[in-house]
Structures are given as C-alpha cells and as structure tokens.
Amino acid sequence: MVCNRLTDLLKYSPPPRQGELRLFYNIDPEFNMVAVVGLGRACQGYDVFEQMDEGKESIRLASALGSRALQKMRMQRVYVESFGHAESAAEGCALGVWLYQEKKAKKHQIYIPTIELYDDCDWTGWQIGLQKAAAQNLARQLMDCPANMMTPTTFAQNAVEVLCKSGINVEVKVRGWAETQKMNAFLAAAQGSCEPPIFLELSYYGACKDERPVVLIGKGITYNSGGICLKEPNKQRYMRGDMAGAACVVAACRAIAGLQLPINIRALIPLCENMPGCAAMRPGDIVKAMNGKSIKIESTEAAGRLCLADALVYAQNFWPRFIVDIGTMTNDMKHALGASACGVWSNSEALWEYMLAASMHTGDRVWRFPLWDHFTKLIADHDAVDTKTFGRGGKPRCGENNKVAAFLNEFVPCGDWLHIDSYGVMFSNGEDYSYLRRGMSGRPTRTLVEFLSQLVCHRE
C-alpha cells in the first residue's frame, strides 16, 4: 500500500536525484512519515577509477539521509529497505543516526531511534552491516571522548568492559612488565606524563588454538601534545584522537567476535600520553628498542612510531600469520589524500590485494604508498645510530609518511606485514562522507573487519 501511494505522489514531480530527500506525511496508517531518497543511476557497481562499489556507497548515503531525516522528526523506530544490499543499508543508517553526546545532559540528548529492516530478504546481511557499523561507532565514541576522561588507564578499563563480555581475553600489563621486556622506546614516549603507560594484549580464538594468529597492533597515544616539541594549538585540539589506531583495533576485535569469524587474533595496544613533563624525552635522546636497535629521537612529536616499534618486535612471540599495524602517524596523509583514504604500506602483494578489495566493498578506501629501499636508507643509513625517527631527505617533513613506514619496517619480524596510516581520515567534517556527522570518524574500522572476513572466506 505504501509503495502504491508513493508511486502516485512521485508522479507529480521528477524523481529525486541521487542524494535528494523527500518527506511524505500520513500516507499510510502504519507509518506516520516516509522518507524517499534518490539512489542515482541504475546498475551502479565497482568503479575501477574510483576504487569503490558506487552502488553500495549510494545505498549507505540514501539510508543515512532518510534515517537522519526521520530522526530529526523524533521518530522512535525507523524501518529501512534493503535497497538490494541490506548490509550497506544497515551500515548507512546506523552510522548516520549516531552522534557523540555521552557527556551531554540526558534531557538535551538527541534520541537515537531503533533501526529495523523493512523487508526481510537478507536478514543475515542486515545483521552483518549492523555489527560493522556498531564497531565503527564504538571507535568513534572512544576517539571523541576528551583526553582527561580517556587516559591510558581509562581506555584499558573500557576495553575490558567492552571485550570481555564478547568472549575476548584482555590482559592489562603495566610499566614494570614493559621494563622487564626492555620496551625502552615505548617507555620513552610515556615518560613525560604522570599517567602510567599500559600495554594491552587481546586474544580471540575463533579457530583451532594451534592455528597461527593474525596480530593487530594499534597506536594508543591517548593524548599527543608533541612533548617538548609542542604541537601547534590548532592541531592539539584533535589530539584526543591520536589513539584512533587503538580504538579501531578494539572495535574490530568486538565485531570479529560478534560475527564469530573462524580466525585467531592477537591484538597489541601500547597506551600512553606524550606530554612535556620534567622527565620527558628530548630531541637528540637515543633509546634502544626491544630488539636492541638504537633509535635517535629527532623530534618528540614522533612518539607513535616509538610505541609501534616495540609492539612490532613483541609480536614475533606469537609466530603470526601476518601483522597489521594501524595508527595516526603523519600529517602528510592529509596533504596527500585529504579525507578520501588511508595510506597503506606492505611487503606482501597478497595482503595489499585483500585490503584493497575490502576497502572497495566498504567504501572506506585505501591507497598504497611505496616501501622502497630509498626511504630505508634515509632512516637507517647513519654512522652513530641504527635508526632515526626522521632521518635524512631534505626538509624534515619531506616524504615523512614513507619514512615512517620504512622506520617501522626495521622492527618487523620476518613475515608479511601491512601498515595503515589513518591520520587523514581521523576527523570527519560531516561533508566528505554524509553518513558520518562532524567529529571523530572511527575509520577505517569497517575496512579492517571486512579485510579479515575476506581472508577467512578465501581460506574456506
């Protein structure tokens, strides 16, 4: 009945263009309001040049716009069509209606409606989409929480609370443990703050316990002031989100458990603050990483790569199938790609192909950068030390994102490895991706989950 009435009403004007919204009132006794959004041209699919499934992205956009319009009208329950792909529809509406308002008085909070599938043609796909969107929303929540309320200790408490009830084991390791492991690079990054560093180790066993795990590593600097080399004030206001890598890893692990993927995961999250305290590391300091390599700290801003270096070395204890690390590493990513995609570096063509395919499916794209010896020489070819945090190469910031990847590669144990720099996509302005409101984006959580899902499907 609804469809017939809508068809009649839409005859009076041209059909809505892609992304155009129309609201209809009282056309059916069951539904007070109906939102109609244009999906664009028919038969949209994978676009080789855009590296995205444009049909699925149109569905996300349409479901988000429609759901958000009904949310503004204070609808408590919203029914969404599958639009031919229920997973994308679920992602769009669940991401679109969510916003960070945890610290706001409840009476002033915007109501988040219950989202349900209108047609039950693909219930499984709908549930998968809701799981992925919920994971990204969890990452957004962790990232957007102010730094005074999301310290390393608080982050660890949140991880325990969220993950343990999902069947994921969480081990919380403190400074003394890191000292026994000789994680001097990680400890150097933390020594300027009065907040104690914490190292989280997450374990999920969805497959046989004898099967080698995938190791995920997330950069967890809960606030990065830049240390003694203070960041500019306009950059510092976003630095509560410098633990985006850690948030994505925690959120992805919860989604993997929720989807019951038959895969073993070990996740490592070094947590600390980078502050200019009296004991803070200084430019020119030299520290030894867990593998014995010496590192010259050229700028205290670059604390994230110090944390990841020790975590990468520690990962070899698990004899991993491969390692994926993720973090907000360099401002270069904003200059290179804006908010369009994450940067990826890998020593494995197969891992890159899986990650690319996953990003095309989710619409949260990635772009590959070179892992050339040219950058390794700039970082590691020095007389006095094994490595430097910036190295040579003209201006200090020239090709910094590639040099960070080359630096981390010095600490990767033998095996396949993929590095993701998510700095450029950390914050959403509410315009680049209309289904994400202004605030921390939680990207690329869905792509990471899809990447692991595709690996499982390929093996089966």
N, C-alpha and C positions, 0 to 999 in steps of 0.2 A: 504493500500500500504506500509506504514512504517513497519508494522508487518511482511509482506511477505519479504521485503528486509532484515530486521534484522534477520529473521529466516535463510535466505540463508547465511548471513555473519557469523552467530554464528556457522554454521556447520563446519567451518574451524578450530575451536579450541574447547576445552571442555567448557561447560557452566561456567559462572563466579560463584565462590564460594560466600558464604554469606559475604556481605560487600565489595566484589571485584567490582571495577568500570571499565567500558569500554566506550570510547567515539567514536562515528561514525560521519563522516562528509559528508554532501551533498548526503544523501541517499534519500532525498525527497525534492521537490521544495518548500514545505510549511515550512519545518523545516531545518535550516542550520546545526544543531547539535543535536544528540540524545545521551543521557546518559543511559547506561544499568547497573543496579546494581543487584548482586545476592541476593536473599531473603533467601537462605538456604533451608533446607529440607521442603517438603510439609507437610501440616496438623499440623503445629505448633499451640499450643494453651496454655491454662493455665497449668503452671508447678507448682505442689504443693510445691516442694522443693525450687524452685526459687521465689515463690510467685509473679509471673508475667505472663502475657499473652505474651509468647515469639513471637508469630506470629505478634502481633501488634507492639511490640518493633522492630522486624526486618523490618517492614514497615516504622517505623519512621527513622530508621538508613538508609535504602535504599533511601528514598525520600530526606533525608538531604544530603547524599553524592552526589546524582545525581544533585540536585538543586545547591549545592555549586560548583560543577564542572562546571556547565553552567554559574554560576555567575562569576567564575574566567575568563571565556571567554567573559565576558561583555555582556551577553545576557540580553536584557531589559525585556523580557517576557518569563516565564518558564511554560510549561504545564506539569502537573503531573498526572499520572494514579492513580486510587484509590487503586490498589493492593488488592482489595477485602475488604478494610476497609478505606473509604475516610477520616474519622475523624483522624485516625493515620497518614495517608499520609499528610494531611494538617498540622498537628502538626509538623511532622518531617521537612518538607521543610520550613515552616515559622520560626521555631526555628533555623534551620540550616543556613539560609542565613542572619540572623540578627546578628549585632555586634554593640557594643557601640563605636560610633565615633562622638558623639554630639559636642564635644569641638575641633574637628579637622577641619582645613580649608576645605571648601566645595570642592575645586578643587582636594583635595587629598583623599576625602572620597571614599570608595568602594561603587559602585552602588548596591542598593538592588532591585532586579528585582520584577516585578509583578508576583504573583503566581496564576495560574488558573488550574481548574480541566479539564483534557483532556477528560475523559468520564463522562457523567452526570448521572451515575446510582444512585448516592447517594449524591445529592446536599445538602440535609439537614445535613448529617454527615460531609460533607466538611466544611460547614459554622460553625458548632459547633467546629470542630477542629481549624479553623482559630481564633475563639473567644478565645478559651483556650490558644492557642499559643500567641496571641496578649496580653493576660493578663500576661502571664509569661514574655514576652518581656518588658512589662511596668515595672514589678517588677525588671527585670534586669537593666533597664535604671535608675530607682530610686536608686537602690543599688550601681551602678557603678559610679554615679555622685560623684565627690570629696566633702569631708565634708565641705570645705569652700563655696561651691556652693549649698549645701543641708543641711542647718541649719533647726532647727525646724520650723521657720517661712517660709522658702522656701518650705519645704516639705508640709506644710499646704496649701500654695498657689498652689502648683502643684496638690494637692488632690482636691481643689476647682475647678481648671481649668478642670481637667480630669473628675470628677464625676458629677458635676452639670449639664453638658450638656448630661449626661446619665440618668438624672432624679433622681439622688440620692441627698438627702439633706445633706449638710455638715455644722455642727456648729463648730466654732473655739472658744475655751474657753481659757482664759489667766490665768496668775498666780493668780490674785485676786480671780477668780472663784475657783481655786483649794484650795486656802486658806480658803474660806468660806465652802468648802466641807470637810475640815480637812484632805486633802491628804498629810499628812506630810512625808510619805515615798517617794512618788513621788517627792515632793519638795526638800527633802534631796538629792536625786540623781541629781537634777538640780542645786543646789546652788553653785557649784564650777565654773560654766560657766557664762560668760557675756551674752550669748544668752538666751533670756527668754524662759521658758518652755511653751508648748502649749498642750492642751488636745483636740483631735478631736473626734467628735461624728457624725457618719454617719448613715443615716436612709434610708432604701429601703423598700417600701411596694409593694410587688407583689401579696399578698393575701389580704383577708379581714382584715381591720385595727384592728378588735377585736382579731385576732389570735395572740397568743403569739409569740414573735420574737426569732430567734436564735441570740445569742450575740457572735460576734467575737472580740477578743482582740489581738492587735499586738504590740509587743515591739518596741518602736520607738526611740532608742538612736542613734541619727544621727552621733555621733562620741563618741567612748568609749576609752578614754586614760587610763582608770583604776583609774582615780582620783589621790589621794595622793599615793595610791599603784599602781604606774605606771606599765603598761604592758611592756613587752619586745619589743624593736623596730621592730623585725621581725613579731610580732603579730599586732602591731599598724597599719601597712600598710594596713591591711584588715579591720580595724575597722570602715571604712566608711560604711561597710555593716552590722553594728550591728543593723540597723533598718530594717533588712530583714523581720521580722515579720510584721511590719507596711506596708512595700511595698507589701507583699503578700496579706494582708487584703484589701488594696486599690485596687489592681489589681483584686482580686477575686470578690470584690463588682462590679467593672465595668463589668466583664464577666457575673455575675449573672443578672445585668440589661440588658446587651446586649442579653442574652439568654431568657430574660423575664420569669425567673423562678417564679412560684407562691408561693413565700415564703417571710416572713418578716424578715429583717435583721437589727440588731443594731450593729454597729462596733465602738469600743472604741480604741483610739490610743493615749497613753501618749508619748509625744515627748519632748526630752531634749538632752543636751550634758552632758557627765560625764568628767569633767575637774578638774585639780588640782589647782583651784583658791584659793584666800586668804580666801574665805568663804566656801571652800569645806568641805564635811563631812569627819570625821576622823574615823579610826579604834577604836572601843570602844564606839562610839556615840550610844545613844539609842533614837529611834523615835517611835511615836505612829501612827499606820496606821489608816485609816478611820473608821475601826470597833472597835478601841480602844485598839487593841493588841499592846504590846510593842515589838519592834524589836531591837536587838543588832547588830550593823554593825561591823562584824569582819574583813571585807576587803572591801575597797571602790571599788574594781573591780566589785563587785556583785551589780551593780546599776539596772540591768534589772529586777531582781526579786522584787526590791522595787517598781518600776513603775507598774509592773503587779499586785502586791498585792493590791494597792489602786484601780486599774481598776477592779479587780475581785469583790471587795466589792461594788463598784459603780454599777456593773452590776445587782445587785439584785433589783435596782429601776425599771427594765423593766419586772420583772416577767418572766424570759426567759424560753423557752422550754429546752434549754441546753446552755452551754458555751463552746466555743473552744478558747483557747489562744495559740499563737504561737510566738516564739522568738528564737534568737541565744543565748542560755543560758550558755552552758558549753563546754569547750574543751574536756571533757570526751567523747563527742559524736564522735569526730574524732578518739580517741583511740579505742572506742568500735565498730564503724561501718564504719569508713572511710567516703567516699562519697557515700556509697551504699544506705543509707536510713536515714530517720528522726527517732528520738526516740519519742515514744508515751506513755503517761500515762493516764489512765482513770478510773473513778469509775463506769463506765457503760459498761457492756459487749456488749450491742446493738450498742453503738456509736463506740466502737472498731471494731466490725464486719463490720460496714458500711465503716469506714476509711480503713480497710484492703482491702475490696472489691474494693474501689475506687483506691487505690494505685496499685492493681494488674492490673486494667484496664489501668491506665495512664503510668505504667512503672516507676513511681516515688515512690519508695517503702517506707514503714514504718515498724517499729519493736517495739513491745510492751515491756516495762520495768515494773518492779513491783512497786506498790503503797502500800507497806507494812507498818504496824504499826512500824516495826523495824526502819524505816527511820524517821517516825514521832517522835518517842521517842528521836532520836538523835538531832532533830531540836527543839522540843518543851518542852522537859522534863528538865527544868532548874529552879533553885531557884530564881534568880534575875529578869529574864525577861520571857515573854511569848514565844518568839521565838528568834532564832539566824539565821543569814544568812548562816552559815556553820555548826554550831553545833558540836557535838562530832563525834567520829568514826575514831580513828587512825590519819593518816596523813590528813592534811587539805583538800586534794583533793580526798580522798577515797570515791567512790560512790557518787560523787558530783551531778551528773545528777539526781540520785534518791532522794537525799536530797533536791534539788531544787523543784522537783515535790511535795515532802512532805511539804516543806515550803509554796508553793503556795496553796496547799490543805487547809491550815489553814485559808485562806481568801476566800474560795469558799463558796458562799451561798448554802443553801440546794438545791440539784438538781443534774442533770447529768452534767459532766464536762470532757473535754478532753484537755490535754496539749501536745503541739508539740515542741520539741527542734530541731531546724534546723541548729545548729551550724556546724555540719559536712558536710552539703550539701551547705553551703553558697557560696562557691567558686568552680568554675569548672576549672579543669586543661586542658580541651579540649580533654581529652582522655577517661575518665570514661564513659561519655555519648557523643558519637561522634557528636550528633546533637546540642550540646552546645559548643560554642567556649570558649576559655580561658577567664575568667572574672567572675563576679558575676552571679550566676546561675538562680536566680528567683524561686528556688524551695522552697516549694512544692505547688506552686500556682495552677497548673492543678489538683493536687490531692484534694486540698481543694474545688475547683469548682465542681469536679466530686462527691465528698462526699456529698455536698449539693444537687446536681442534683439527686443522688440516693435516698436521703431522700424524695424528692418531688415525685419521681416516686413510691416509696413504699407507700406513703400516698394515692396516686391516685389509 
